[in-house]
């Protein structure tokens, strides 16, 4: 099961995570977390099934979507 992290905790631990923005292209206008990787959710799932993101295995991954981006951006900046 995936663990949850708050925006403030992510801010203080950002260097410990690979941050993946799973929003679709048309949702990116609201901003993004500096250093995050943009990989829409559908593509992320396909890449995982095809074992095309093996370089991320063993790393802490934080994904975010449009539902939380405003809160994260407020706290990260």
N, C-alpha and C positions, 0 to 999 in steps of 0.2 A: 504494500500500500504506500502511496506517495505521502510524504510529509508536507505540511503547509508551512510557509514562511511569511511573516508580515513584511510590508514594504520597508519599515524602519529596520528590521533585522537584516533584510537583503542589502540595504544601504551600508550597514556596518560590516557585512560579510561578503560584499560583491566580488572581491577577488578570489573567493573560495568557490565560486559558481561559474558554470557556463550558462549564460542567460539567453533563452530562446523565445523570440517573439512569434507566437503562433497565429497572429492575425492575418487576414487576407490582405492583398495588396491595396484594396480600396479602403481599408481601415487605418492606414498608416499616417494619415494627415494629422492626427492628434499628437504626434511625436513618438519618440522611442527612447529606450534606455541606452545611453552611450555604451558601446562595446557589445551590444546584444546581437545575436544572429537572427536574421529574419528567415523563418522556415514555416510557412503556413501549416496548420494542423494536418490537413489531408496529406501534404507532402511529407511531414514528419512521420506520420503513421506508415506511409508507403516505404519511406527510407528505412525505418526500423524493421519492417517485415522483410525487406530485401537485404538487410544487414549492410546498408550503405552509410551508416553513421557509427560504425564500430570504433572510430577514433574518439567517440565520447564515452565509450564504455568505461566504467569505473570512476567517472567524474561526477561531481554534484551538478545536477541540472535543475535550473529554475525556468519554468515556462510561464508566460503571461499572455493574456488576451485583452480584448477591448473592454471587458467588464471591470478590470482593475487598473488599467493604464493611467487614468487620471490621478488616482491616489498615489501610485508609484512615482509618477513624474513630479508631483508636488513635493514628495519627500526626498527624492533623489537630487533635485536641483537646489 
